[in-house]
Amino acid sequence: MTADRTGHRASAAPAYDVVVAGGGPAGAAAALALGRAGRTVLLADAATGPPPVGEALPAAARVLLHDLDAQDVLDGRHHLPCYANLSAWGSDDLAAQDSILDPHGHGWHLDRGRFDRELRERARLLGTDVAERTTARPAGRSGDGTWTVELRGPRERRTVRCRWLVDATGRRASLATAAGARRVVHDRLVALCLTLPPSTTPAPDASTLVEAAPDGWWYTALLPAGHRLLARYTDADLPGPRTGGTGLRTDVARTRQTSARVSAHPWPAVAVRRAPAHTVRLDVVHGDGWVAAGDAAAAFDPLSSQGILTALYTGMRAGQAVHDHLGGDRTALTHYATELDTITAAHLRNRRTFYGLEYRWPRHAFWRRRHTAGPADRADGRPNTRPDPIPPTGVPA
Ligand SMILES: Cc1cc2nc3c(=O)[nH]c(=O)nc-3n(C[C@H](O)[C@H](O)[C@H](O)COP(=O)(O)OP(=O)(O)OC[C@H]3O[C@@H](n4cnc5c(N)ncnc54)[C@H](O)[C@@H]3O)c2cc1C
C-alpha cells in the first residue's frame, strides 16, 4: 500500500464482476439480483447530496421485495402503514382510494434513509462489498474491456477493476452521460419541500393527500416519527413559487384541504428545500460495458408515486440482464431496454391521463403545458436539448 501527495491511500486493484455506482433502491436491487446470481459485486454509495425525498411506497413493492428476498426491510416498527390516498383533483371535494381494494394490501410512508440503508445491508449479507459514503468514477478501460474504477471515500481513495458498470446514480446518471447517453427532458417540474415537526394534537390518519392548485399541486403525508412532509409542485420557470418558508406558508393557507392538515403542526424555522422533480430519461440505457437503472435511466413525475417501485424493479432487471449478458446472452440488455421503453411509455400515458382530469385552470401555464403533449412525450421521441430545469443534485433554496 502506498500514499499519494494528498495523503490518500492507494492499493492494488481487486477485481469484481460488477461495480454498482449508487446505493439508492435501484443500486441495492441491482446488487441483490447480481449477488443472488453468484456475481462478485461492489456497491458504492456517495451519499453526498441532500437526503432522498420520496417516501410513499405502494403496496405492490411487497412482491418485488419478496423477489429480492428483502421483504423484512418493511417491518412495521420503522415505517408507517398507509391505508388510503386522498385527492382533491378536478374538484374541491376529496376522493379516496382505499387500500382495502388493493390486492397487495396497504402501502407505506417510509423512513427513507433507513429503508435505503437496510437494502444495502441485505446486499452486504449476500456477499456484496458495500462502500458507504464513497463515490465511484470510471477512470479508464483496458483492451479486454475491464474497467478501472476510482473510489473516493472520506478517508481513502482506491481503485478497483470490474467487467461491467451499473449506473444507479439517480437523476445525475453520471456514468451513463459520461459514456455518451443523452437526457430527454419532458417538463420543468420542481418540488418545494418542507418537513414539519410532529403535531401537538393527536395525529390525524396517515393517508396521503394530493390537492391540485392553479399553478401546480400540493402533496402532504405523515412521516413515521410523526413529522409531516409538505411539498408544493410547480414548474421551475413559473413566477409563482416563492421558495422561502414564509411564501410557502402563505400559499398553503389558501388551499382548502392541505391547510387543514398542515395547521396541526408547528411551522419550522428551517429552509424550504428545492428538488428537481421533472420527468427525464436517457436516450439509451445501456452501452459498451454499462447499464443504467432507476432514476438514472428514467425518473418519473412524483405524482405517480412509482419512483421507488420503478427503481427497485429496474435495478433488479438491470442486475439480471448484466448477469445474463456476462453469461453469454447477447439479447439480455436489449430486452431490458425494451422493457424500460414500455414502462416509460406507460408512465407518460398515465401522466397525461391524470393531468387531463384536472381542467379547472386551462389558461394557467402549468395546466396548459400538461394538456398539450410535446414531441418528447412520445416514448420514442428524439432527445431534445432542453436543459434540466434545476441541477439534478437538487439545491437547497
Ligand atoms: C420531490 C420528490 C418526491 C418524491 N416522492 C416519491 C414518493 O413519494 N414515492 C416514490 O416512490 N417516489 C418518489 N420520488 C421518486 C423517488 O425518490 C426516486 O424515484 C428514487 O429515489 C430513485 O431511486 P434510485 O436508486 O434510482 O436513485 P436515488 O434514490 O437518487 O439514489 C442514488 C444514489 O446514488 C448516489 N450516487 C450518486 N452518484 C454517485 C457516484 N458517482 N458514486 C456512488 N454513488 C453515487 C447518491 O448519493 C444516492 O444515494 C420522489 C422524487 C422527488 C424528486
The ligand as a Gaussian input file, in Angstrom:
#p B3LYP/6-31G(d) Opt

LIG

0 1
 C      -39.781000      15.674000      -4.604000
 C      -39.826000      14.194000      -4.892000
 C      -40.727000      13.388000      -4.224000
 C      -40.792000      12.016000      -4.495000
 N      -41.694000      11.255000      -3.845000
 C      -41.767000       9.934000      -4.120000
 C      -42.688000       9.100000      -3.426000
 O      -43.430000       9.556000      -2.546000
 N      -42.727000       7.778000      -3.743000
 C      -41.898000       7.249000      -4.705000
 O      -41.969000       6.045000      -4.963000
 N      -41.002000       8.006000      -5.351000
 C      -40.912000       9.330000      -5.078000
 N      -39.979000      10.084000      -5.699000
 C      -39.034000       9.439000      -6.628000
 C      -38.000000       8.583000      -5.873000
 O      -37.449000       9.312000      -4.799000
 C      -36.906000       8.146000      -6.850000
 O      -37.521000       7.604000      -7.985000
 C      -35.961000       7.095000      -6.229000
 O      -35.251000       7.646000      -5.149000
 C      -34.990000       6.590000      -7.290000
 O      -34.088000       5.693000      -6.698000
 P      -32.633000       5.494000      -7.328000
 O      -32.000000       4.408000      -6.560000
 O      -32.737000       5.366000      -8.799000
 O      -31.870000       6.868000      -7.095000
 P      -31.575000       7.657000      -5.753000
 O      -32.544000       7.297000      -4.691000
 O      -31.448000       9.082000      -6.164000
 O      -30.148000       7.118000      -5.293000
 C      -28.971000       7.455000      -5.994000
 C      -27.798000       7.274000      -5.027000
 O      -26.593000       7.315000      -5.800000
 C      -25.621000       8.044000      -5.076000
 N      -24.613000       8.488000      -6.061000
 C      -24.720000       9.459000      -6.983000
 N      -23.591000       9.498000      -7.732000
 C      -22.770000       8.514000      -7.278000
 C      -21.485000       8.038000      -7.659000
 N      -20.793000       8.565000      -8.672000
 N      -20.948000       7.008000      -6.945000
 C      -21.613000       6.443000      -5.922000
 N      -22.850000       6.860000      -5.523000
 C      -23.419000       7.866000      -6.214000
 C      -26.406000       9.154000      -4.398000
 O      -25.692000       9.676000      -3.284000
 C      -27.675000       8.387000      -3.982000
 O      -27.529000       7.803000      -2.715000
 C      -39.897000      11.458000      -5.457000
 C      -38.979000      12.259000      -6.111000
 C      -38.943000      13.619000      -5.846000
 C      -37.947000      14.475000      -6.581000

